[in-house]
Amino acid sequence: MERPITSQGNPLDKTKIYETLFVFMDDVLFDYKSSTSGIGENEITQDLEISLNEKSRVQDACFAFQNQYQQGIYSTDIGVYLRTNRYYFCWIEAKRLPTPIREDRDEREYVIVSQEKINGKRKFKGNGGIQRFKEGKHAPKLDYSIMIGYIQDNNNVDYWLSKTNTWITELAGANNGFWSNEDCLNKCVANKCERFLSTHKRKDETTIILHHYWIIL
């Protein structure tokens, strides 16, 4: 692994910081083994945040990680910030694959959670992962962010890639103008982790690129 940009020295280049973060995540997630016996998303994410910060300190990287970072009324699973000025330059949202089977959970949660209401109450709880970034609720002013998929069943990455992209193409087919086939995930090559890229147009017509890292737990 190329040594991360350190927190010391010359002013930091924005593009280089992102490149360094994505390589760092690729290495750490490839070796990650959860130390918690729990299978809940929050437990795993809290454990992962500790691992990311330990590796970041050892390598004297210019960035660090905060579990449950909140900006305004919205929060994300992990915020990534520069040590020099506490500027949060990346949001990380984690989702389980599959979504836990419950009547109040939408199986497509990695992508979207339906806003359908029954008798005045929403049928499903929460919000979708990609949906939050597209709606500008997450990382509204940032060019890049990260999603992590915790694969806990059907441990075939190609299965989940097909499933995820099918959900997106079905949303695009609904022709509501918000989703399109351009939102689909594309596989990266020459990475340690199972990693994908997707590009999304927000409501305000700006664009965000998501780096997806999927790990089998």
Secondary structure as GFF3:
##gff-version 3
##sequence-region A 1 217
A	DSSP	alpha_helix	14	31	.	.	.	ID=ss1
A	DSSP	alpha_helix	41	58	.	.	.	ID=ss2
A	DSSP	beta_strand	63	71	.	.	.	ID=ss3
A	DSSP	beta_strand	74	82	.	.	.	ID=ss4
A	DSSP	beta_strand	88	97	.	.	.	ID=ss5
A	DSSP	beta_strand	117	118	.	.	.	ID=ss6
A	DSSP	beta_strand	121	122	.	.	.	ID=ss7
A	DSSP	alpha_helix	129	134	.	.	.	ID=ss8
A	DSSP	beta_strand	144	151	.	.	.	ID=ss9
A	DSSP	alpha_helix	157	173	.	.	.	ID=ss10
A	DSSP	three_ten_helix	181	183	.	.	.	ID=ss11
A	DSSP	beta_strand	186	187	.	.	.	ID=ss12
A	DSSP	beta_strand	194	201	.	.	.	ID=ss13
A	DSSP	beta_strand	207	216	.	.	.	ID=ss14
###
